[in-house]
Amino acid sequence: MRIMRLGEIGSEQPAVLTPSADGADRYFSLLPLTADVNWAFLAAGGLDKVRAALEAGELPVLEGAAELRVGSPVARPGSVVGIGMNYAAHAAESGAEPPTIPVVFLKPSNTVTGPFDPAPLPPRSTQYDWEVELGIVIGREASYLGSTEEAAACIAGYVTANDFSEREYQLPGAAGQWTKGKSLPGSTPLGPWLVPAAETDGGNLRLRSWVNGEPRQDSTSAELIFDAPTLVHHCSQYMRLEPGDVILTGTPQGVALSGRFPYLQPGDVVEVEVEGLGRQRQELYRTRAATAV
């Protein structure tokens, strides 16, 4: 099953998509179970309740769902945790050695947007980059976990993510400024859907990206230096992860930072896909700078 949120920004409604081999996908409303796909829904075992309701035939069909805007499958996470350089080849193209412990940073939750929403380029940005990533959605509180087994049990599911990054803002000088380069509006498209962890192998999914139809990245999550349970366990030692939080597990090689491709410009179209988790599409546009009054 594929958990979604459909509708205009601020008015999304929860839904579940049940794919069919013959292409006759069906959408069902989750309003009988929850007002939204949020921390409370996940903390209360919402995914299990959806599965049970589907099997019992208790959910109403959501007519016209395929025509609705697709929002992030998780309503504004409390925390969005980024992991840097988690693929050896990407670390190399970034001019760095593969890390021996996870590189962790935070992104504001207001960067989260829908998977097909237009993507804003900052007014003066010249080095805007794409990053296809496997996203982990937390399903239960995780704090000072004792093992990766405990960590795996805290994973509700997985989503496709694009971690847009402004490299000129991110990497100036010796210290770097990751927060500046990772906090821009609309820079964290999630979705189109959330797939429960029990229904996919997060450790072996293909990740790909394209710019204007040309291939850029092509790897698998099997190449992660630190896999999903390891990341949840590690992060839990330094922060409390809560239901609905999202961890972006890092991007493989093939970004503009490598020097092999140009950075993004207005009008460019970026597509990213994680196997089984859906494909995104964003068209870039230039944001206007505020004018003095």
ZAPA-180239 format. One record per residue (C-alpha): x, y, z; residue number from 1. Coordinates in pm, 1 decimal, padded with zeros to 6 digits. Example, Ala and Ser with C-alpha at 12.3 -4.5 7.8 and 13.67 -1.06 7.14 Angstrom:
2
<rec east="01230.0" north="-00450.0" up="00780.0" pos="1"/>
<rec east="01367.0" north="-00106.0" up="00714.0" pos="2"/>
% end
This chain:
293
<rec east="00000.0" north="00000.0" up="00000.0" pos="1"/>
<rec east="00106.8" north="00358.1" up="-00068.7" pos="2"/>
<rec east="00019.9" north="00631.4" up="00179.8" pos="3"/>
<rec east="-00043.0" north="00974.1" up="00025.9" pos="4"/>
<rec east="-00171.3" north="01323.0" up="00101.2" pos="5"/>
<rec east="-00375.7" north="01478.9" up="-00178.9" pos="6"/>
<rec east="-00506.1" north="01830.7" up="-00233.2" pos="7"/>
<rec east="-00397.6" north="02191.0" up="-00240.6" pos="8"/>
<rec east="-00129.3" north="02320.9" up="-00006.3" pos="9"/>
<rec east="-00270.3" north="02341.0" up="00344.8" pos="10"/>
<rec east="-00579.0" north="02136.4" up="00254.1" pos="11"/>
<rec east="-00430.4" north="01793.7" up="00184.1" pos="12"/>
<rec east="-00636.3" north="01490.1" up="00278.9" pos="13"/>
<rec east="-00494.4" north="01148.8" up="00370.3" pos="14"/>
<rec east="-00534.5" north="00865.2" up="00123.0" pos="15"/>
<rec east="-00401.3" north="00522.8" up="00037.3" pos="16"/>
<rec east="-00325.0" north="00403.1" up="-00314.9" pos="17"/>
<rec east="-00350.9" north="00031.6" up="-00386.8" pos="18"/>
<rec east="-00168.1" north="-00041.9" up="-00712.7" pos="19"/>
<rec east="-00294.5" north="-00305.4" up="-00952.3" pos="20"/>
<rec east="-00101.3" north="-00512.4" up="-01205.5" pos="21"/>
<rec east="-00352.7" north="-00416.2" up="-01475.7" pos="22"/>
<rec east="-00302.7" north="-00044.2" up="-01410.0" pos="23"/>
<rec east="-00639.8" north="-00000.1" up="-01240.7" pos="24"/>
<rec east="-00498.5" north="00171.4" up="-00933.3" pos="25"/>
<rec east="-00753.6" north="00256.1" up="-00664.6" pos="26"/>
<rec east="-00747.3" north="00540.4" up="-00415.3" pos="27"/>
<rec east="-00921.9" north="00521.4" up="-00079.4" pos="28"/>
<rec east="-00982.5" north="00799.3" up="00170.4" pos="29"/>
<rec east="-00821.0" north="00767.4" up="00514.0" pos="30"/>
<rec east="-01047.3" north="01027.0" up="00672.2" pos="31"/>
<rec east="-01239.5" north="00755.6" up="00861.4" pos="32"/>
<rec east="-00909.6" north="00678.4" up="01037.6" pos="33"/>
<rec east="-00726.6" north="01011.1" up="01064.8" pos="34"/>
<rec east="-00741.9" north="01376.9" up="00969.5" pos="35"/>
<rec east="-00384.3" north="01367.9" up="00839.9" pos="36"/>
<rec east="-00069.5" north="01159.2" up="00805.5" pos="37"/>
<rec east="00113.3" north="01312.6" up="01097.6" pos="38"/>
<rec east="00302.1" north="01219.3" up="01412.5" pos="39"/>
<rec east="-00013.3" north="01119.9" up="01600.4" pos="40"/>
<rec east="-00129.2" north="00887.8" up="01321.7" pos="41"/>
<rec east="00208.3" north="00713.8" up="01299.2" pos="42"/>
<rec east="00256.9" north="00694.3" up="01677.2" pos="43"/>
<rec east="-00080.6" north="00522.7" up="01714.3" pos="44"/>
<rec east="00007.8" north="00246.1" up="01470.4" pos="45"/>
<rec east="-00173.6" north="00414.1" up="01184.4" pos="46"/>
<rec east="-00014.7" north="00204.5" up="00910.9" pos="47"/>
<rec east="-00139.4" north="-00117.0" up="01069.6" pos="48"/>
<rec east="-00486.0" north="00035.5" up="01101.8" pos="49"/>
<rec east="-00485.7" north="00127.3" up="00731.8" pos="50"/>
<rec east="-00387.2" north="-00226.6" up="00636.1" pos="51"/>
<rec east="-00661.9" north="-00374.6" up="00852.3" pos="52"/>
<rec east="-00923.9" north="-00133.4" up="00716.0" pos="53"/>
<rec east="-00825.4" north="-00213.5" up="00357.8" pos="54"/>
<rec east="-00850.6" north="-00586.4" up="00419.4" pos="55"/>
<rec east="-01192.3" north="-00538.7" up="00579.9" pos="56"/>
<rec east="-01315.1" north="-00318.7" up="00293.6" pos="57"/>
<rec east="-01396.9" north="-00035.4" up="00534.2" pos="58"/>
<rec east="-01241.4" north="00258.5" up="00346.1" pos="59"/>
<rec east="-01443.1" north="00467.8" up="00098.0" pos="60"/>
<rec east="-01317.1" north="00513.8" up="-00257.0" pos="61"/>
<rec east="-01170.4" north="00861.0" up="-00313.6" pos="62"/>
<rec east="-01320.2" north="00971.6" up="-00642.7" pos="63"/>
<rec east="-01112.3" north="01198.3" up="-00866.9" pos="64"/>
<rec east="-00800.1" north="01137.3" up="-00659.0" pos="65"/>
<rec east="-00575.2" north="01101.5" up="-00963.1" pos="66"/>
<rec east="-00651.7" north="01463.3" up="-01059.9" pos="67"/>
<rec east="-00553.5" north="01612.6" up="-00724.3" pos="68"/>
<rec east="-00224.2" north="01775.6" up="-00636.4" pos="69"/>
<rec east="00012.8" north="01538.8" up="-00455.2" pos="70"/>
<rec east="00155.2" north="01670.6" up="-00130.1" pos="71"/>
<rec east="00433.2" north="01538.9" up="00088.4" pos="72"/>
<rec east="00314.9" north="01200.8" up="00221.7" pos="73"/>
<rec east="00401.3" north="01314.3" up="00575.3" pos="74"/>
<rec east="00254.0" north="01633.8" up="00715.1" pos="75"/>
<rec east="00531.4" north="01877.5" up="00813.2" pos="76"/>
<rec east="00781.6" north="01663.3" up="01007.6" pos="77"/>
<rec east="00903.5" north="01782.4" up="01343.3" pos="78"/>
<rec east="01261.2" north="01728.1" up="01228.4" pos="79"/>
<rec east="01427.6" north="01666.3" up="00894.1" pos="80"/>
<rec east="01769.3" north="01510.8" up="00951.7" pos="81"/>
<rec east="02020.5" north="01505.4" up="00666.7" pos="82"/>
<rec east="02311.5" north="01265.9" up="00625.8" pos="83"/>
<rec east="02610.5" north="01382.2" up="00422.9" pos="84"/>
<rec east="02851.9" north="01187.6" up="00205.1" pos="85"/>
<rec east="02693.7" north="00849.7" up="00277.5" pos="86"/>
<rec east="02803.1" north="00700.7" up="-00055.5" pos="87"/>
<rec east="03177.4" north="00653.1" up="-00106.4" pos="88"/>
<rec east="03165.9" north="00762.0" up="-00471.2" pos="89"/>
<rec east="02979.5" north="01082.4" up="-00383.3" pos="90"/>
<rec east="03230.8" north="01160.6" up="-00108.6" pos="91"/>
<rec east="03506.3" north="01118.2" up="-00365.5" pos="92"/>
<rec east="03341.7" north="01347.7" up="-00622.2" pos="93"/>
<rec east="03299.8" north="01603.1" up="-00340.6" pos="94"/>
<rec east="03673.7" north="01589.4" up="-00273.1" pos="95"/>
<rec east="03637.8" north="01417.7" up="00064.0" pos="96"/>
<rec east="03728.7" north="01085.4" up="00218.4" pos="97"/>
<rec east="03438.4" north="00852.8" up="00300.6" pos="98"/>
<rec east="03328.8" north="00926.4" up="00657.8" pos="99"/>
<rec east="03394.7" north="00680.2" up="00938.9" pos="100"/>
<rec east="03092.3" north="00805.7" up="01135.2" pos="101"/>
<rec east="02772.3" north="00956.5" up="00991.9" pos="102"/>
<rec east="02783.4" north="01323.5" up="00892.4" pos="103"/>
<rec east="02462.2" north="01469.9" up="01036.9" pos="104"/>
<rec east="02292.5" north="01803.0" up="00972.7" pos="105"/>
<rec east="01940.4" north="01943.6" up="01015.2" pos="106"/>
<rec east="01705.4" north="02099.0" up="00761.3" pos="107"/>
<rec east="01412.1" north="02321.0" up="00861.0" pos="108"/>
<rec east="01082.7" north="02135.6" up="00832.1" pos="109"/>
<rec east="00939.0" north="02426.7" up="00632.2" pos="110"/>
<rec east="01159.9" north="02320.3" up="00339.2" pos="111"/>
<rec east="00933.8" north="02017.1" up="00282.2" pos="112"/>
<rec east="00711.1" north="02036.1" up="-00024.5" pos="113"/>
<rec east="00520.0" north="01812.2" up="-00262.8" pos="114"/>
<rec east="00695.5" north="01592.2" up="-00519.0" pos="115"/>
<rec east="00559.3" north="01777.6" up="-00824.1" pos="116"/>
<rec east="00551.1" north="02133.7" up="-00693.9" pos="117"/>
<rec east="00760.6" north="02389.9" up="-00886.2" pos="118"/>
<rec east="01101.9" north="02433.6" up="-00722.8" pos="119"/>
<rec east="01220.9" north="02788.0" up="-00640.0" pos="120"/>
<rec east="01577.9" north="02890.7" up="-00719.8" pos="121"/>
<rec east="01705.3" north="03148.0" up="-00467.3" pos="122"/>
<rec east="01732.0" north="03500.2" up="-00616.6" pos="123"/>
<rec east="02112.8" north="03503.8" up="-00636.6" pos="124"/>
<rec east="02185.7" north="03132.4" up="-00653.0" pos="125"/>
<rec east="02443.7" north="03013.9" up="-00907.0" pos="126"/>
<rec east="02524.0" north="02664.2" up="-00775.0" pos="127"/>
<rec east="02188.8" north="02496.2" up="-00709.9" pos="128"/>
<rec east="02221.4" north="02117.9" up="-00711.9" pos="129"/>
<rec east="01998.3" north="01809.3" up="-00705.9" pos="130"/>
<rec east="02030.8" north="01504.4" up="-00476.8" pos="131"/>
<rec east="01811.3" north="01196.0" up="-00504.9" pos="132"/>
<rec east="01784.5" north="01029.4" up="-00164.2" pos="133"/>
<rec east="01609.9" north="00749.7" up="00020.8" pos="134"/>
<rec east="01407.8" north="00903.1" up="00303.3" pos="135"/>
<rec east="01336.3" north="00721.4" up="00630.3" pos="136"/>
<rec east="01010.1" north="00802.8" up="00809.3" pos="137"/>
<rec east="01018.1" north="00744.7" up="01184.7" pos="138"/>
<rec east="00721.1" north="00558.4" up="01332.8" pos="139"/>
<rec east="00795.2" north="00557.8" up="01704.8" pos="140"/>
<rec east="01009.0" north="00758.3" up="01944.4" pos="141"/>
<rec east="01379.8" north="00679.3" up="01922.9" pos="142"/>
<rec east="01613.4" north="00801.6" up="02196.3" pos="143"/>
<rec east="01939.5" north="00641.4" up="02311.1" pos="144"/>
<rec east="01855.9" north="00317.7" up="02133.3" pos="145"/>
<rec east="02062.2" north="00018.7" up="02236.7" pos="146"/>
<rec east="02093.4" north="-00160.6" up="01901.2" pos="147"/>
<rec east="02028.7" north="-00141.7" up="01529.7" pos="148"/>
<rec east="01753.8" north="-00398.9" up="01581.6" pos="149"/>
<rec east="01570.8" north="-00153.3" up="01805.6" pos="150"/>
<rec east="01635.3" north="00115.2" up="01545.7" pos="151"/>
<rec east="01486.6" north="-00092.3" up="01263.7" pos="152"/>
<rec east="01167.7" north="-00129.4" up="01467.1" pos="153"/>
<rec east="01137.4" north="00251.2" up="01478.2" pos="154"/>
<rec east="01120.7" north="00285.0" up="01097.9" pos="155"/>
<rec east="00763.1" north="00330.6" up="00976.1" pos="156"/>
<rec east="00853.6" north="00337.5" up="00609.4" pos="157"/>
<rec east="01042.0" north="00500.0" up="00326.2" pos="158"/>
<rec east="00991.5" north="00785.9" up="00079.3" pos="159"/>
<rec east="01161.8" north="00932.4" up="-00225.8" pos="160"/>
<rec east="01337.9" north="01260.7" up="-00147.5" pos="161"/>
<rec east="01523.9" north="01533.1" up="-00334.7" pos="162"/>
<rec east="01765.8" north="01731.4" up="-00117.1" pos="163"/>
<rec east="01819.5" north="02046.2" up="-00325.4" pos="164"/>
<rec east="02144.7" north="02211.2" up="-00213.7" pos="165"/>
<rec east="02304.8" north="02548.9" up="-00284.9" pos="166"/>
<rec east="02675.7" north="02466.9" up="-00294.6" pos="167"/>
<rec east="02805.0" north="02825.4" up="-00285.2" pos="168"/>
<rec east="02610.8" north="02876.6" up="00037.1" pos="169"/>
<rec east="02700.6" north="02532.2" up="00173.7" pos="170"/>
<rec east="03074.4" north="02506.4" up="00123.6" pos="171"/>
<rec east="03256.5" north="02841.1" up="00161.5" pos="172"/>
<rec east="03585.7" north="02852.9" up="00346.9" pos="173"/>
<rec east="03736.8" north="02590.4" up="00572.6" pos="174"/>
<rec east="03442.4" north="02546.8" up="00809.2" pos="175"/>
<rec east="03158.9" north="02531.5" up="00558.3" pos="176"/>
<rec east="02802.0" north="02646.4" up="00617.3" pos="177"/>
<rec east="02585.0" north="02340.9" up="00555.8" pos="178"/>
<rec east="02278.0" north="02493.1" up="00719.6" pos="179"/>
<rec east="02280.1" north="02787.2" up="00477.3" pos="180"/>
<rec east="02300.9" north="02561.0" up="00174.1" pos="181"/>
<rec east="02038.1" north="02313.8" up="00294.4" pos="182"/>
<rec east="01763.3" north="02538.9" up="00433.4" pos="183"/>
<rec east="01617.3" north="02708.8" up="00127.8" pos="184"/>
<rec east="01241.0" north="02721.4" up="00067.0" pos="185"/>
<rec east="01102.8" north="02426.8" up="-00128.2" pos="186"/>
<rec east="01433.2" north="02240.0" up="-00110.7" pos="187"/>
<rec east="01299.4" north="01910.4" up="00029.5" pos="188"/>
<rec east="01037.4" north="01754.9" up="-00198.9" pos="189"/>
<rec east="00907.4" north="01428.7" up="-00047.7" pos="190"/>
<rec east="00693.8" north="01156.9" up="-00202.5" pos="191"/>
<rec east="00479.6" north="01088.2" up="-00394.3" pos="192"/>
<rec east="00399.9" north="00822.8" up="-00135.2" pos="193"/>
<rec east="00512.2" north="00652.2" up="00184.2" pos="194"/>
<rec east="00564.4" north="00276.7" up="00161.8" pos="195"/>
<rec east="00565.2" north="00085.3" up="00493.6" pos="196"/>
<rec east="00898.6" north="-00068.0" up="00590.3" pos="197"/>
<rec east="00738.6" north="-00413.4" up="00599.2" pos="198"/>
<rec east="00655.9" north="-00384.8" up="00229.4" pos="199"/>
<rec east="00993.3" north="-00287.2" up="00083.9" pos="200"/>
<rec east="01363.1" north="-00362.2" up="00128.6" pos="201"/>
<rec east="01511.3" north="-00025.4" up="00216.5" pos="202"/>
<rec east="01858.3" north="-00175.6" up="00194.1" pos="203"/>
<rec east="01844.5" north="-00253.6" up="-00176.1" pos="204"/>
<rec east="01653.1" north="00005.2" up="-00377.9" pos="205"/>
<rec east="01766.2" north="00169.8" up="-00700.1" pos="206"/>
<rec east="01803.8" north="00550.4" up="-00693.0" pos="207"/>
<rec east="01811.3" north="00757.0" up="-01013.1" pos="208"/>
<rec east="01791.7" north="01119.9" up="-01120.7" pos="209"/>
<rec east="01757.3" north="01310.9" up="-01446.1" pos="210"/>
<rec east="01795.3" north="01675.2" up="-01549.5" pos="211"/>
<rec east="01602.4" north="01777.5" up="-01860.1" pos="212"/>
<rec east="01562.7" north="01409.1" up="-01940.8" pos="213"/>
<rec east="01936.2" north="01335.0" up="-01924.5" pos="214"/>
<rec east="02052.8" north="01071.9" up="-01671.5" pos="215"/>
<rec east="02256.5" north="01197.8" up="-01377.9" pos="216"/>
<rec east="02257.3" north="00952.2" up="-01084.2" pos="217"/>
<rec east="02212.7" north="00575.2" up="-01085.2" pos="218"/>
<rec east="02295.3" north="00374.6" up="-00773.8" pos="219"/>
<rec east="02133.1" north="00157.8" up="-00507.3" pos="220"/>
<rec east="02081.0" north="00192.3" up="-00135.4" pos="221"/>
<rec east="02293.3" north="-00121.8" up="-00097.8" pos="222"/>
<rec east="02590.4" north="00111.8" up="-00153.1" pos="223"/>
<rec east="02512.0" north="00325.2" up="00151.9" pos="224"/>
<rec east="02808.6" north="00345.5" up="00388.5" pos="225"/>
<rec east="02566.1" north="00356.8" up="00684.4" pos="226"/>
<rec east="02234.6" north="00178.4" up="00628.3" pos="227"/>
<rec east="01895.5" north="00291.1" up="00757.1" pos="228"/>
<rec east="01894.6" north="00112.7" up="01096.4" pos="229"/>
<rec east="02250.5" north="00229.7" up="01162.8" pos="230"/>
<rec east="02151.5" north="00590.1" up="01091.1" pos="231"/>
<rec east="01845.5" north="00575.9" up="01317.3" pos="232"/>
<rec east="02051.7" north="00422.5" up="01596.0" pos="233"/>
<rec east="02332.4" north="00677.6" up="01554.5" pos="234"/>
<rec east="02103.0" north="00980.7" up="01542.2" pos="235"/>
<rec east="01913.6" north="00859.5" up="01848.8" pos="236"/>
<rec east="02231.5" north="00900.0" up="02052.6" pos="237"/>
<rec east="02232.6" north="01275.0" up="01985.2" pos="238"/>
<rec east="01866.9" north="01372.3" up="01942.7" pos="239"/>
<rec east="01520.4" north="01239.4" up="02014.8" pos="240"/>
<rec east="01356.9" north="01119.3" up="01697.5" pos="241"/>
<rec east="00978.2" north="01135.1" up="01699.5" pos="242"/>
<rec east="00705.1" north="00980.6" up="01482.7" pos="243"/>
<rec east="00682.7" north="01162.7" up="01150.8" pos="244"/>
<rec east="01044.6" north="01278.5" up="01154.1" pos="245"/>
<rec east="01236.3" north="01214.7" up="00832.7" pos="246"/>
<rec east="01599.7" north="01115.1" up="00784.2" pos="247"/>
<rec east="01750.5" north="01176.7" up="00439.4" pos="248"/>
<rec east="02009.2" north="00902.5" up="00398.4" pos="249"/>
<rec east="02246.6" north="01076.0" up="00157.0" pos="250"/>
<rec east="02291.3" north="01096.8" up="-00218.6" pos="251"/>
<rec east="02500.1" north="00889.2" up="-00460.7" pos="252"/>
<rec east="02746.7" north="01024.4" up="-00715.8" pos="253"/>
<rec east="02632.9" north="01223.1" up="-01017.8" pos="254"/>
<rec east="02554.0" north="01571.4" up="-00885.2" pos="255"/>
<rec east="02665.3" north="01905.2" up="-01029.7" pos="256"/>
<rec east="02919.1" north="01947.0" up="-00747.4" pos="257"/>
<rec east="03125.3" north="01679.9" up="-00924.1" pos="258"/>
<rec east="03208.9" north="01928.3" up="-01200.6" pos="259"/>
<rec east="03075.1" north="01690.4" up="-01464.7" pos="260"/>
<rec east="02739.7" north="01864.4" up="-01503.6" pos="261"/>
<rec east="02614.8" north="02224.4" up="-01498.9" pos="262"/>
<rec east="02426.6" north="02358.4" up="-01200.2" pos="263"/>
<rec east="02051.3" north="02411.5" up="-01227.8" pos="264"/>
<rec east="01898.3" north="02708.5" up="-01408.4" pos="265"/>
<rec east="01543.2" north="02846.1" up="-01431.6" pos="266"/>
<rec east="01335.8" north="02626.7" up="-01661.2" pos="267"/>
<rec east="01534.2" north="02310.5" up="-01590.6" pos="268"/>
<rec east="01332.9" north="02001.0" up="-01502.1" pos="269"/>
<rec east="01465.3" north="01765.1" up="-01235.3" pos="270"/>
<rec east="01328.3" north="01413.9" up="-01187.8" pos="271"/>
<rec east="01429.7" north="01176.1" up="-00908.8" pos="272"/>
<rec east="01312.6" north="00823.9" up="-00838.5" pos="273"/>
<rec east="01364.3" north="00555.6" up="-00576.7" pos="274"/>
<rec east="01259.5" north="00207.2" up="-00681.2" pos="275"/>
<rec east="00910.3" north="00127.2" up="-00555.8" pos="276"/>
<rec east="00875.8" north="00463.6" up="-00380.7" pos="277"/>
<rec east="00775.2" north="00670.7" up="-00680.6" pos="278"/>
<rec east="00914.4" north="00936.2" up="-00910.1" pos="279"/>
<rec east="00919.2" north="01313.3" up="-00859.0" pos="280"/>
<rec east="00933.6" north="01597.9" up="-01110.0" pos="281"/>
<rec east="01021.4" north="01961.2" up="-01035.3" pos="282"/>
<rec east="01050.9" north="02253.3" up="-01274.7" pos="283"/>
<rec east="01288.1" north="02524.8" up="-01152.7" pos="284"/>
<rec east="01194.3" north="02893.5" up="-01145.9" pos="285"/>
<rec east="01380.5" north="03198.8" up="-01017.3" pos="286"/>
<rec east="01252.5" north="03354.3" up="-00694.7" pos="287"/>
<rec east="01245.3" north="03733.8" up="-00694.3" pos="288"/>
<rec east="01440.0" north="03914.8" up="-00425.4" pos="289"/>
<rec east="01239.4" north="04133.9" up="-00190.5" pos="290"/>
<rec east="01248.2" north="04500.7" up="-00278.3" pos="291"/>
<rec east="01304.4" north="04778.6" up="-00028.0" pos="292"/>
<rec east="00995.0" north="04974.9" up="00066.7" pos="293"/>
% end
